[in-house]
C-alpha cells in the first residue's frame, strides 16, 4: 500500500508522535514499518476512541432526528 504523503511530512508526524507519547509505537526503516512493543496498546486505545466517537455520533443523530 502506498500513501500519497511526502517523506518530510511523514518524518514530521513521526517526530511529533514520539514527542507526544514519549516513545514510538512502531519501528520503521527506509522500506518498512512495523509495530514496536508499545504499538499494540496504541492501536487498541485508538480502536476504543474511534468506537466511542461512532457511538456518540449515533446518539447525537438519534437525539436530533428521533424516529
mmCIF file of the N, C-alpha and C atoms, coordinates in Angstrom:
data_MODEL
# 
_entry.id   MODEL 
# 
loop_
_atom_site.group_PDB 
_atom_site.id 
_atom_site.type_symbol 
_atom_site.label_atom_id 
_atom_site.label_alt_id 
_atom_site.label_comp_id 
_atom_site.label_asym_id 
_atom_site.label_entity_id 
_atom_site.label_seq_id 
_atom_site.pdbx_PDB_ins_code 
_atom_site.Cartn_x 
_atom_site.Cartn_y 
_atom_site.Cartn_z 
_atom_site.occupancy 
_atom_site.B_iso_or_equiv 
_atom_site.pdbx_formal_charge 
_atom_site.auth_seq_id 
_atom_site.auth_comp_id 
_atom_site.auth_asym_id 
_atom_site.auth_atom_id 
_atom_site.pdbx_PDB_model_num 
ATOM 1   N N  . UNK A 1 1  ? 0.841   -1.176 0.000  1.00 0.00 ? 1  UNK A N  1 
ATOM 2   C CA . UNK A 1 1  ? 0.000   0.000  0.000  1.00 0.00 ? 1  UNK A CA 1 
ATOM 3   C C  . UNK A 1 1  ? 0.885   1.238  0.000  1.00 0.00 ? 1  UNK A C  1 
ATOM 4   N N  . UNK A 1 2  ? 0.532   2.193  -0.800 1.00 0.00 ? 2  UNK A N  1 
ATOM 5   C CA . UNK A 1 2  ? 1.297   3.431  -0.857 1.00 0.00 ? 2  UNK A CA 1 
ATOM 6   C C  . UNK A 1 2  ? 0.410   4.602  -0.457 1.00 0.00 ? 2  UNK A C  1 
ATOM 7   N N  . UNK A 1 3  ? 0.973   5.513  0.286  1.00 0.00 ? 3  UNK A N  1 
ATOM 8   C CA . UNK A 1 3  ? 0.276   6.730  0.674  1.00 0.00 ? 3  UNK A CA 1 
ATOM 9   C C  . UNK A 1 3  ? 0.808   7.886  -0.157 1.00 0.00 ? 3  UNK A C  1 
ATOM 10  N N  . UNK A 1 4  ? -0.048  8.818  -0.442 1.00 0.00 ? 4  UNK A N  1 
ATOM 11  C CA . UNK A 1 4  ? 0.386   9.989  -1.198 1.00 0.00 ? 4  UNK A CA 1 
ATOM 12  C C  . UNK A 1 4  ? 0.733   11.083 -0.186 1.00 0.00 ? 4  UNK A C  1 
ATOM 13  N N  . UNK A 1 5  ? 1.827   10.847 0.528  1.00 0.00 ? 5  UNK A N  1 
ATOM 14  C CA . UNK A 1 5  ? 2.306   11.776 1.548  1.00 0.00 ? 5  UNK A CA 1 
ATOM 15  C C  . UNK A 1 5  ? 3.814   11.875 1.377  1.00 0.00 ? 5  UNK A C  1 
ATOM 16  N N  . UNK A 1 6  ? 4.322   13.080 1.482  1.00 0.00 ? 6  UNK A N  1 
ATOM 17  C CA . UNK A 1 6  ? 5.758   13.256 1.293  1.00 0.00 ? 6  UNK A CA 1 
ATOM 18  C C  . UNK A 1 6  ? 6.548   12.686 2.465  1.00 0.00 ? 6  UNK A C  1 
ATOM 19  N N  . UNK A 1 7  ? 7.773   12.306 2.197  1.00 0.00 ? 7  UNK A N  1 
ATOM 20  C CA . UNK A 1 7  ? 8.643   11.762 3.238  1.00 0.00 ? 7  UNK A CA 1 
ATOM 21  C C  . UNK A 1 7  ? 8.870   12.774 4.352  1.00 0.00 ? 7  UNK A C  1 
ATOM 22  N N  . UNK A 1 8  ? 9.092   14.065 4.057  1.00 0.00 ? 8  UNK A N  1 
ATOM 23  C CA . UNK A 1 8  ? 9.258   15.025 5.156  1.00 0.00 ? 8  UNK A CA 1 
ATOM 24  C C  . UNK A 1 8  ? 8.007   15.139 6.035  1.00 0.00 ? 8  UNK A C  1 
ATOM 25  N N  . UNK A 1 9  ? 6.826   15.029 5.442  1.00 0.00 ? 9  UNK A N  1 
ATOM 26  C CA . UNK A 1 9  ? 5.592   15.091 6.227  1.00 0.00 ? 9  UNK A CA 1 
ATOM 27  C C  . UNK A 1 9  ? 5.480   13.889 7.161  1.00 0.00 ? 9  UNK A C  1 
ATOM 28  N N  . UNK A 1 10 ? 5.881   12.733 6.662  1.00 0.00 ? 10 UNK A N  1 
ATOM 29  C CA . UNK A 1 10 ? 5.855   11.530 7.495  1.00 0.00 ? 10 UNK A CA 1 
ATOM 30  C C  . UNK A 1 10 ? 6.878   11.639 8.613  1.00 0.00 ? 10 UNK A C  1 
ATOM 31  N N  . UNK A 1 11 ? 8.071   12.111 8.300  1.00 0.00 ? 11 UNK A N  1 
ATOM 32  C CA . UNK A 1 11 ? 9.104   12.274 9.328  1.00 0.00 ? 11 UNK A CA 1 
ATOM 33  C C  . UNK A 1 11 ? 8.653   13.236 10.416 1.00 0.00 ? 11 UNK A C  1 
ATOM 34  N N  . UNK A 1 12 ? 7.985   14.316 10.021 1.00 0.00 ? 12 UNK A N  1 
ATOM 35  C CA . UNK A 1 12 ? 7.485   15.285 10.996 1.00 0.00 ? 12 UNK A CA 1 
ATOM 36  C C  . UNK A 1 12 ? 6.418   14.646 11.879 1.00 0.00 ? 12 UNK A C  1 
ATOM 37  N N  . UNK A 1 13 ? 5.501   13.890 11.273 1.00 0.00 ? 13 UNK A N  1 
ATOM 38  C CA . UNK A 1 13 ? 4.449   13.226 12.040 1.00 0.00 ? 13 UNK A CA 1 
ATOM 39  C C  . UNK A 1 13 ? 5.045   12.214 13.027 1.00 0.00 ? 13 UNK A C  1 
ATOM 40  N N  . UNK A 1 14 ? 6.062   11.491 12.603 1.00 0.00 ? 14 UNK A N  1 
ATOM 41  C CA . UNK A 1 14 ? 6.728   10.526 13.477 1.00 0.00 ? 14 UNK A CA 1 
ATOM 42  C C  . UNK A 1 14 ? 7.381   11.242 14.655 1.00 0.00 ? 14 UNK A C  1 
ATOM 43  N N  . UNK A 1 15 ? 8.058   12.343 14.384 1.00 0.00 ? 15 UNK A N  1 
ATOM 44  C CA . UNK A 1 15 ? 8.711   13.112 15.454 1.00 0.00 ? 15 UNK A CA 1 
ATOM 45  C C  . UNK A 1 15 ? 7.682   13.654 16.439 1.00 0.00 ? 15 UNK A C  1 
ATOM 46  N N  . UNK A 1 16 ? 6.559   14.153 15.935 1.00 0.00 ? 16 UNK A N  1 
ATOM 47  C CA . UNK A 1 16 ? 5.511   14.680 16.808 1.00 0.00 ? 16 UNK A CA 1 
ATOM 48  C C  . UNK A 1 16 ? 4.898   13.577 17.658 1.00 0.00 ? 16 UNK A C  1 
ATOM 49  N N  . UNK A 1 17 ? 4.704   12.400 17.068 1.00 0.00 ? 17 UNK A N  1 
ATOM 50  C CA . UNK A 1 17 ? 4.151   11.280 17.818 1.00 0.00 ? 17 UNK A CA 1 
ATOM 51  C C  . UNK A 1 17 ? 5.112   10.842 18.918 1.00 0.00 ? 17 UNK A C  1 
ATOM 52  N N  . UNK A 1 18 ? 6.398   10.766 18.581 1.00 0.00 ? 18 UNK A N  1 
ATOM 53  C CA . UNK A 1 18 ? 7.394   10.375 19.580 1.00 0.00 ? 18 UNK A CA 1 
ATOM 54  C C  . UNK A 1 18 ? 7.411   11.385 20.725 1.00 0.00 ? 18 UNK A C  1 
ATOM 55  N N  . UNK A 1 19 ? 7.328   12.665 20.408 1.00 0.00 ? 19 UNK A N  1 
ATOM 56  C CA . UNK A 1 19 ? 7.324   13.702 21.440 1.00 0.00 ? 19 UNK A CA 1 
ATOM 57  C C  . UNK A 1 19 ? 6.074   13.588 22.316 1.00 0.00 ? 19 UNK A C  1 
ATOM 58  N N  . UNK A 1 20 ? 4.909   13.376 21.698 1.00 0.00 ? 20 UNK A N  1 
ATOM 59  C CA . UNK A 1 20 ? 3.655   13.305 22.438 1.00 0.00 ? 20 UNK A CA 1 
ATOM 60  C C  . UNK A 1 20 ? 3.568   12.065 23.324 1.00 0.00 ? 20 UNK A C  1 
ATOM 61  N N  . UNK A 1 21 ? 4.067   10.938 22.830 1.00 0.00 ? 21 UNK A N  1 
ATOM 62  C CA . UNK A 1 21 ? 3.936   9.677  23.561 1.00 0.00 ? 21 UNK A CA 1 
ATOM 63  C C  . UNK A 1 21 ? 5.137   9.350  24.430 1.00 0.00 ? 21 UNK A C  1 
ATOM 64  N N  . UNK A 1 22 ? 6.265   9.956  24.143 1.00 0.00 ? 22 UNK A N  1 
ATOM 65  C CA . UNK A 1 22 ? 7.482   9.613  24.870 1.00 0.00 ? 22 UNK A CA 1 
ATOM 66  C C  . UNK A 1 22 ? 8.148   8.359  24.348 1.00 0.00 ? 22 UNK A C  1 
ATOM 67  N N  . UNK A 1 23 ? 7.566   7.765  23.320 1.00 0.00 ? 23 UNK A N  1 
ATOM 68  C CA . UNK A 1 23 ? 8.116   6.550  22.697 1.00 0.00 ? 23 UNK A CA 1 
ATOM 69  C C  . UNK A 1 23 ? 7.466   6.391  21.337 1.00 0.00 ? 23 UNK A C  1 
ATOM 70  N N  . UNK A 1 24 ? 8.092   5.662  20.479 1.00 0.00 ? 24 UNK A N  1 
ATOM 71  C CA . UNK A 1 24 ? 7.499   5.375  19.180 1.00 0.00 ? 24 UNK A CA 1 
ATOM 72  C C  . UNK A 1 24 ? 6.721   4.064  19.251 1.00 0.00 ? 24 UNK A C  1 
ATOM 73  N N  . UNK A 1 25 ? 5.484   4.056  18.775 1.00 0.00 ? 25 UNK A N  1 
ATOM 74  C CA . UNK A 1 25 ? 4.695   2.828  18.801 1.00 0.00 ? 25 UNK A CA 1 
ATOM 75  C C  . UNK A 1 25 ? 5.018   1.876  17.659 1.00 0.00 ? 25 UNK A C  1 
ATOM 76  N N  . UNK A 1 26 ? 5.962   2.259  16.805 1.00 0.00 ? 26 UNK A N  1 
ATOM 77  C CA . UNK A 1 26 ? 6.335   1.386  15.696 1.00 0.00 ? 26 UNK A CA 1 
ATOM 78  C C  . UNK A 1 26 ? 7.814   1.550  15.376 1.00 0.00 ? 26 UNK A C  1 
ATOM 79  N N  . UNK A 1 27 ? 8.346   0.520  14.770 1.00 0.00 ? 27 UNK A N  1 
ATOM 80  C CA . UNK A 1 27 ? 9.718   0.536  14.282 1.00 0.00 ? 27 UNK A CA 1 
ATOM 81  C C  . UNK A 1 27 ? 9.641   0.825  12.791 1.00 0.00 ? 27 UNK A C  1 
ATOM 82  N N  . UNK A 1 28 ? 10.546  1.652  12.307 1.00 0.00 ? 28 UNK A N  1 
ATOM 83  C CA . UNK A 1 28 ? 10.498  1.965  10.888 1.00 0.00 ? 28 UNK A CA 1 
ATOM 84  C C  . UNK A 1 28 ? 11.898  2.033  10.309 1.00 0.00 ? 28 UNK A C  1 
ATOM 85  N N  . UNK A 1 29 ? 11.964  1.728  9.048  1.00 0.00 ? 29 UNK A N  1 
ATOM 86  C CA . UNK A 1 29 ? 13.202  1.853  8.297  1.00 0.00 ? 29 UNK A CA 1 
ATOM 87  C C  . UNK A 1 29 ? 12.838  2.556  6.995  1.00 0.00 ? 29 UNK A C  1 
ATOM 88  N N  . UNK A 1 30 ? 13.761  2.669  6.107  1.00 0.00 ? 30 UNK A N  1 
ATOM 89  C CA . UNK A 1 30 ? 13.501  3.337  4.837  1.00 0.00 ? 30 UNK A CA 1 
ATOM 90  C C  . UNK A 1 30 ? 12.466  2.587  3.998  1.00 0.00 ? 30 UNK A C  1 
ATOM 91  N N  . UNK A 1 31 ? 12.286  1.284  4.269  1.00 0.00 ? 31 UNK A N  1 
ATOM 92  C CA . UNK A 1 31 ? 11.422  0.479  3.403  1.00 0.00 ? 31 UNK A CA 1 
ATOM 93  C C  . UNK A 1 31 ? 10.262  -0.215 4.103  1.00 0.00 ? 31 UNK A C  1 
ATOM 94  N N  . UNK A 1 32 ? 10.193  -0.138 5.424  1.00 0.00 ? 32 UNK A N  1 
ATOM 95  C CA . UNK A 1 32 ? 9.112   -0.855 6.099  1.00 0.00 ? 32 UNK A CA 1 
ATOM 96  C C  . UNK A 1 32 ? 8.779   -0.215 7.445  1.00 0.00 ? 32 UNK A C  1 
ATOM 97  N N  . UNK A 1 33 ? 7.595   -0.573 7.930  1.00 0.00 ? 33 UNK A N  1 
ATOM 98  C CA . UNK A 1 33 ? 7.117   -0.105 9.231  1.00 0.00 ? 33 UNK A CA 1 
ATOM 99  C C  . UNK A 1 33 ? 6.447   -1.286 9.910  1.00 0.00 ? 33 UNK A C  1 
ATOM 100 N N  . UNK A 1 34 ? 6.686   -1.443 11.198 1.00 0.00 ? 34 UNK A N  1 
ATOM 101 C CA . UNK A 1 34 ? 6.038   -2.485 11.976 1.00 0.00 ? 34 UNK A CA 1 
ATOM 102 C C  . UNK A 1 34 ? 5.808   -1.982 13.392 1.00 0.00 ? 34 UNK A C  1 
ATOM 103 N N  . UNK A 1 35 ? 4.930   -2.634 14.117 1.00 0.00 ? 35 UNK A N  1 
ATOM 104 C CA . UNK A 1 35 ? 4.632   -2.222 15.477 1.00 0.00 ? 35 UNK A CA 1 
ATOM 105 C C  . UNK A 1 35 ? 5.795   -2.543 16.416 1.00 0.00 ? 35 UNK A C  1 
ATOM 106 N N  . UNK A 1 36 ? 6.116   -1.594 17.265 1.00 0.00 ? 36 UNK A N  1 
ATOM 107 C CA . UNK A 1 36 ? 7.098   -1.818 18.324 1.00 0.00 ? 36 UNK A CA 1 
ATOM 108 C C  . UNK A 1 36 ? 6.359   -2.450 19.506 1.00 0.00 ? 36 UNK A C  1 
ATOM 109 N N  . UNK A 1 37 ? 7.058   -2.656 20.593 1.00 0.00 ? 37 UNK A N  1 
ATOM 110 C CA . UNK A 1 37 ? 6.461   -3.311 21.754 1.00 0.00 ? 37 UNK A CA 1 
ATOM 111 C C  . UNK A 1 37 ? 5.237   -2.568 22.280 1.00 0.00 ? 37 UNK A C  1 
ATOM 112 N N  . UNK A 1 38 ? 5.265   -1.245 22.263 1.00 0.00 ? 38 UNK A N  1 
ATOM 113 C CA . UNK A 1 38 ? 4.133   -0.466 22.783 1.00 0.00 ? 38 UNK A CA 1 
ATOM 114 C C  . UNK A 1 38 ? 3.073   -0.198 21.714 1.00 0.00 ? 38 UNK A C  1 
ATOM 115 N N  . UNK A 1 39 ? 3.309   -0.562 20.482 1.00 0.00 ? 39 UNK A N  1 
ATOM 116 C CA . UNK A 1 39 ? 2.386   -0.295 19.385 1.00 0.00 ? 39 UNK A CA 1 
ATOM 117 C C  . UNK A 1 39 ? 1.000   -0.896 19.540 1.00 0.00 ? 39 UNK A C  1 
ATOM 118 N N  . UNK A 1 40 ? 0.878   -2.163 19.938 1.00 0.00 ? 40 UNK A N  1 
ATOM 119 C CA . UNK A 1 40 ? -0.462  -2.741 20.076 1.00 0.00 ? 40 UNK A CA 1 
ATOM 120 C C  . UNK A 1 40 ? -1.342  -1.980 21.069 1.00 0.00 ? 40 UNK A C  1 
ATOM 121 N N  . UNK A 1 41 ? -0.740  -1.426 22.107 1.00 0.00 ? 41 UNK A N  1 
ATOM 122 C CA . UNK A 1 41 ? -1.511  -0.644 23.081 1.00 0.00 ? 41 UNK A CA 1 
ATOM 123 C C  . UNK A 1 41 ? -2.105  0.598  22.426 1.00 0.00 ? 41 UNK A C  1 
ATOM 124 N N  . UNK A 1 42 ? -1.324  1.270  21.591 1.00 0.00 ? 42 UNK A N  1 
ATOM 125 C CA . UNK A 1 42 ? -1.819  2.452  20.890 1.00 0.00 ? 42 UNK A CA 1 
ATOM 126 C C  . UNK A 1 42 ? -2.932  2.070  19.918 1.00 0.00 ? 42 UNK A C  1 
ATOM 127 N N  . UNK A 1 43 ? -2.775  0.974  19.214 1.00 0.00 ? 43 UNK A N  1 
ATOM 128 C CA . UNK A 1 43 ? -3.800  0.508  18.274 1.00 0.00 ? 43 UNK A CA 1 
ATOM 129 C C  . UNK A 1 43 ? -5.090  0.203  19.029 1.00 0.00 ? 43 UNK A C  1 
ATOM 130 N N  . UNK A 1 44 ? -5.002  -0.510 20.133 1.00 0.00 ? 44 UNK A N  1 
ATOM 131 C CA . UNK A 1 44 ? -6.189  -0.869 20.913 1.00 0.00 ? 44 UNK A CA 1 
ATOM 132 C C  . UNK A 1 44 ? -6.885  0.376  21.444 1.00 0.00 ? 44 UNK A C  1 
ATOM 133 N N  . UNK A 1 45 ? -6.131  1.318  21.995 1.00 0.00 ? 45 UNK A N  1 
ATOM 134 C CA . UNK A 1 45 ? -6.731  2.554  22.514 1.00 0.00 ? 45 UNK A CA 1 
ATOM 135 C C  . UNK A 1 45 ? -7.353  3.369  21.384 1.00 0.00 ? 45 UNK A C  1 
ATOM 136 N N  . UNK A 1 46 ? -6.718  3.370  20.225 1.00 0.00 ? 46 UNK A N  1 
ATOM 137 C CA . UNK A 1 46 ? -7.280  4.070  19.069 1.00 0.00 ? 46 UNK A CA 1 
ATOM 138 C C  . UNK A 1 46 ? -8.616  3.480  18.652 1.00 0.00 ? 46 UNK A C  1 
ATOM 139 N N  . UNK A 1 47 ? -8.708  2.155  18.682 1.00 0.00 ? 47 UNK A N  1 
ATOM 140 C CA . UNK A 1 47 ? -9.981  1.497  18.356 1.00 0.00 ? 47 UNK A CA 1 
ATOM 141 C C  . UNK A 1 47 ? -11.073 1.888  19.352 1.00 0.00 ? 47 UNK A C  1 
ATOM 142 N N  . UNK A 1 48 ? -10.711 1.913  20.621 1.00 0.00 ? 48 UNK A N  1 
ATOM 143 C CA . UNK A 1 48 ? -11.675 2.288  21.659 1.00 0.00 ? 48 UNK A CA 1 
ATOM 144 C C  . UNK A 1 48 ? -12.156 3.719  21.438 1.00 0.00 ? 48 UNK A C  1 
ATOM 145 N N  . UNK A 1 49 ? -11.232 4.620  21.172 1.00 0.00 ? 49 UNK A N  1 
ATOM 146 C CA . UNK A 1 49 ? -11.597 6.020  20.931 1.00 0.00 ? 49 UNK A CA 1 
ATOM 147 C C  . UNK A 1 49 ? -12.501 6.131  19.705 1.00 0.00 ? 49 UNK A C  1 
ATOM 148 N N  . UNK A 1 50 ? -12.133 5.464  18.626 1.00 0.00 ? 50 UNK A N  1 
ATOM 149 C CA . UNK A 1 50 ? -12.931 5.513  17.406 1.00 0.00 ? 50 UNK A CA 1 
ATOM 150 C C  . UNK A 1 50 ? -14.335 4.974  17.649 1.00 0.00 ? 50 UNK A C  1 
ATOM 151 N N  . UNK A 1 51 ? -14.452 3.863  18.390 1.00 0.00 ? 51 UNK A N  1 
ATOM 152 C CA . UNK A 1 51 ? -15.769 3.301  18.703 1.00 0.00 ? 51 UNK A CA 1 
ATOM 153 C C  . UNK A 1 51 ? -16.601 4.277  19.526 1.00 0.00 ? 51 UNK A C  1 
ATOM 154 N N  . UNK A 1 52 ? -15.982 4.962  20.484 1.00 0.00 ? 52 UNK A N  1 
ATOM 155 C CA . UNK A 1 52 ? -16.694 5.955  21.293 1.00 0.00 ? 52 UNK A CA 1 
ATOM 156 C C  . UNK A 1 52 ? -17.198 7.106  20.434 1.00 0.00 ? 52 UNK A C  1 
ATOM 157 N N  . UNK A 1 53 ? -16.392 7.564  19.500 1.00 0.00 ? 53 UNK A N  1 
ATOM 158 C CA . UNK A 1 53 ? -16.807 8.646  18.609 1.00 0.00 ? 53 UNK A CA 1 
ATOM 159 C C  . UNK A 1 53 ? -17.992 8.195  17.758 1.00 0.00 ? 53 UNK A C  1 
ATOM 160 N N  . UNK A 1 54 ? -17.921 6.971  17.222 1.00 0.00 ? 54 UNK A N  1 
ATOM 161 C CA . UNK A 1 54 ? -19.030 6.460  16.412 1.00 0.00 ? 54 UNK A CA 1 
ATOM 162 C C  . UNK A 1 54 ? -20.308 6.363  17.241 1.00 0.00 ? 54 UNK A C  1 
ATOM 163 N N  . UNK A 1 55 ? -20.203 5.868  18.467 1.00 0.00 ? 55 UNK A N  1 
ATOM 164 C CA . UNK A 1 55 ? -21.378 5.752  19.327 1.00 0.00 ? 55 UNK A CA 1 
ATOM 165 C C  . UNK A 1 55 ? -21.941 7.130  19.666 1.00 0.00 ? 55 UNK A C  1 
ATOM 166 N N  . UNK A 1 56 ? -21.052 8.093  19.922 1.00 0.00 ? 56 UNK A N  1 
ATOM 167 C CA . UNK A 1 56 ? -21.500 9.452  20.197 1.00 0.00 ? 56 UNK A CA 1 
ATOM 168 C C  . UNK A 1 56 ? -22.211 10.070 19.010 1.00 0.00 ? 56 UNK A C  1 
ATOM 169 N N  . UNK A 1 57 ? -21.673 9.873  17.823 1.00 0.00 ? 57 UNK A N  1 
ATOM 170 C CA . UNK A 1 57 ? -22.299 10.406 16.615 1.00 0.00 ? 57 UNK A CA 1 
ATOM 171 C C  . UNK A 1 57 ? -23.666 9.777  16.393 1.00 0.00 ? 57 UNK A C  1 
ATOM 172 N N  . UNK A 1 58 ? -23.788 8.485  16.642 1.00 0.00 ? 58 UNK A N  1 
ATOM 173 C CA . UNK A 1 58 ? -25.073 7.808  16.506 1.00 0.00 ? 58 UNK A CA 1 
ATOM 174 C C  . UNK A 1 58 ? -26.073 8.362  17.505 1.00 0.00 ? 58 UNK A C  1 
ATOM 175 N N  . UNK A 1 59 ? -25.637 8.559  18.738 1.00 0.00 ? 59 UNK A N  1 
ATOM 176 C CA . UNK A 1 59 ? -26.522 9.086  19.780 1.00 0.00 ? 59 UNK A CA 1 
ATOM 177 C C  . UNK A 1 59 ? -26.979 10.509 19.439 1.00 0.00 ? 59 UNK A C  1 
ATOM 178 N N  . UNK A 1 60 ? -26.073 11.340 18.972 1.00 0.00 ? 60 UNK A N  1 
ATOM 179 C CA . UNK A 1 60 ? -26.418 12.710 18.585 1.00 0.00 ? 60 UNK A CA 1 
ATOM 180 C C  . UNK A 1 60 ? -27.421 12.696 17.439 1.00 0.00 ? 60 UNK A C  1 
ATOM 181 N N  . UNK A 1 61 ? -27.187 11.819 16.477 1.00 0.00 ? 61 UNK A N  1 
ATOM 182 C CA . UNK A 1 61 ? -28.105 11.702 15.336 1.00 0.00 ? 61 UNK A CA 1 
ATOM 183 C C  . UNK A 1 61 ? -29.500 11.298 15.816 1.00 0.00 ? 61 UNK A C  1 
ATOM 184 N N  . UNK A 1 62 ? -29.579 10.360 16.764 1.00 0.00 ? 62 UNK A N  1 
ATOM 185 C CA . UNK A 1 62 ? -30.858 9.930  17.312 1.00 0.00 ? 62 UNK A CA 1 
ATOM 186 C C  . UNK A 1 62 ? -31.551 11.069 18.046 1.00 0.00 ? 62 UNK A C  1 
ATOM 187 N N  . UNK A 1 63 ? -30.795 11.848 18.803 1.00 0.00 ? 63 UNK A N  1 
ATOM 188 C CA . UNK A 1 63 ? -31.385 12.955 19.553 1.00 0.00 ? 63 UNK A CA 1 
ATOM 189 C C  . UNK A 1 63 ? -31.884 14.070 18.638 1.00 0.00 ? 63 UNK A C  1 
ATOM 190 N N  . UNK A 1 64 ? -31.162 14.296 17.554 1.00 0.00 ? 64 UNK A N  1 
ATOM 191 C CA . UNK A 1 64 ? -31.530 15.382 16.629 1.00 0.00 ? 64 UNK A CA 1 
ATOM 192 C C  . UNK A 1 64 ? -32.633 14.988 15.663 1.00 0.00 ? 64 UNK A C  1 
ATOM 193 N N  . UNK A 1 65 ? -32.805 13.697 15.442 1.00 0.00 ? 65 UNK A N  1 
ATOM 194 C CA . UNK A 1 65 ? -33.805 13.210 14.495 1.00 0.00 ? 65 UNK A CA 1 
ATOM 195 C C  . UNK A 1 65 ? -34.458 11.958 15.055 1.00 0.00 ? 65 UNK A C  1 
ATOM 196 N N  . UNK A 1 66 ? -35.321 12.125 16.083 1.00 0.00 ? 66 UNK A N  1 
ATOM 197 C CA . UNK A 1 66 ? -35.924 10.930 16.692 1.00 0.00 ? 66 UNK A CA 1 
ATOM 198 C C  . UNK A 1 66 ? -36.833 10.205 15.705 1.00 0.00 ? 66 UNK A C  1 
ATOM 199 N N  . UNK A 1 67 ? -36.996 8.882  15.897 1.00 0.00 ? 67 UNK A N  1 
ATOM 200 C CA . UNK A 1 67 ? -37.834 8.093  14.968 1.00 0.00 ? 67 UNK A CA 1 
ATOM 201 C C  . UNK A 1 67 ? -39.297 8.473  14.994 1.00 0.00 ? 67 UNK A C  1 
# 
